C-alpha cells in the first residue's frame, strides 16, 4: 500500500471531476454520472491489478489466467474497461460507447448489478447537451478520472478509502442539491448517532425501509464491529436505488439486498409471502409524506395498519408502523428520525401513538438541534422502539420512557449545524445509562405520559427554562439617579460650549 495515498487527496481529485458539470447540470443529475464513472474506474482498476498479479503468478499461462479472472468479484467484459473508453475519449459516439460498456458489465454481473445502470444515459441530450458539447464534457470526465490520484488499484488503495470517497461525494452532492438532497442522503453525524442508538450486534439483520443511497445502512454495519451481519433496504427512487447498490459494492457489502420499490404500498422483502423480520430497523424516511397510500391501507395484505391508518397527507406513522411490524417480536429494535409533529399531533396519529405507548414499545424520545439537514431547518427527533419491552421480552419490566433534549447541543458550521463526537457521546451516555440530568433528560413513568394525554412533546417532560437572575430594584434605581445627575452636568457643559461658539440660538 502506498503511504502517499491519502483520503483527502482522493476525495479532492474525485470532487474536482465534478467541475465538468457544475453550474451547467443540476447536482441531483450530475451526481449519477460522477458516481457511475467512479464505480467503473474502481472495478476496472481491480481487474487490471488482479490480471497483472495472475500473469506473474502463472507466467503467462492464458488458460489459468482466464480461469482466475472468471472468478473475479466483478467480471469485466472485453472492451468494457474504463481504459478502453479513455482511449476512445475523442470518439463521436463516446456517450453510446459508455452506455454499451455499462450494459455489458451489467449483463456479466446480472446477480449483483441487474438494473443498476438502467437510469443513467451518457448520451442524454437533455442532461449533457447537444453532441459537440456532450462529447466535450464526457472527454473531460474520462480525463479527470484517469489522473494518478484516482488510481484505485487494491495494491495502492484500500476498500475503506474508496468507500469513504463514495460517501464523501454523496455528502458534497447533498450540499449542492439543497432541499432535493433528502431523497438520497442523511448527514454523517446523524447517521452515526442513529446507528449507535440502534445497537446492532454480530449476527444481526439490519433493514432500512427508505434507504436512499445506503449510507445509513453502511453506518449501522460499521457499528457491528465484524463482518457478521446482513443488510437489507428498499428505495422508491430508481436512480437513488442504483446509487445504494453501487455504494454497497464500494464498501464490500456485495451481499446486501437492496430492493427497488415503494415500501409503504409494495414491500418487496418477503419470506413465504410475509414481511421479512429483522433484528434492527433504522430509517430517515421522508418527513410528512403526502399521498403515501392511505387509500389502500385498510386493505393492506400484510395488515400493518391495524392500530389505525395515518392521515393521507402525512405518512410519518405509516413508516413508523411498517418499521415496528418488521422488527422481530420480543427482541427487535427500531430507530427512526421524525419531525416533531409526530410527538403531539392528534386525530388518527394520536390514536396510533397511544396504542404504541400502551403496548410498551416506546423506549426513548430524543430531541435534536434544528438545521442539521440540507433539506430542512426544522428541529427533528429520534424515536427508539424496543420490542424486547413487550410481554415475553428481556426488558418487559421496563415501563418508563427516556426523554432527552439535545436541541442546544451542536456546533454551528457555515449554514448548517453539526453534531460533534462529544455531543453524540453525551446523548449515548445518557441513553445507555437511562440517567436524568437537569434541563437535559427525564425518565417519564407510564402514568406521567398518560397524564399528558399521550402527548410526547419534549418540553412537557424536560424543563429547559433557565431561571433569570434576581434584579436588585433599589440598586437599579440608584444607578438611574446617578446617570440622570451626570446627564444634567453634561448638558450644562454642552450649553456652555455652544455659547462660546456662538451656536446657542
Secondary structure, DSSP 8 states (H G I E B T S, - for coil): --TT--HHHHHHHHHHGGGGTTTTS-HHHHHHHHHHHHHHHHHHHHHHHHHHHHHHHTTT-HHHHHHHHHTSTT---TT-SHHHHHHTTT-TTHHHHHHHHHHHHHHHTHHHHTTTTTT--TT-HHHH-SHHHHHHHHHHHHHHHTSGGG---TTTS-HHHHHHHHHHHHHHHHHHHGGGGGGT---HHHHHHHHHHHT--TT-EEEETT-TTSHHHHHHHHHHSSS--EEEEEES-HHHHHHHHHHHHHTT-TT-EEEES-TTT----EETTEE--BSEEEE---TT-SSSSHHHHTT-TT-TTTT----TT--HHHHHHHHHHHB-TTT-EEEEEEETHHHH--HHHHHHHHHHHHTT-EEEEEE--SS-SSS--S-EEEEEEEGGGSTTSTTTT---EEEEE-TT--EEETTEEE--HHHHHHHHHHHHHT---TTTEEEE-HHHHHHTTT---GGGTS----------HHHHHHHHHHHHHHHHHHHHHHHHHHHHTT---
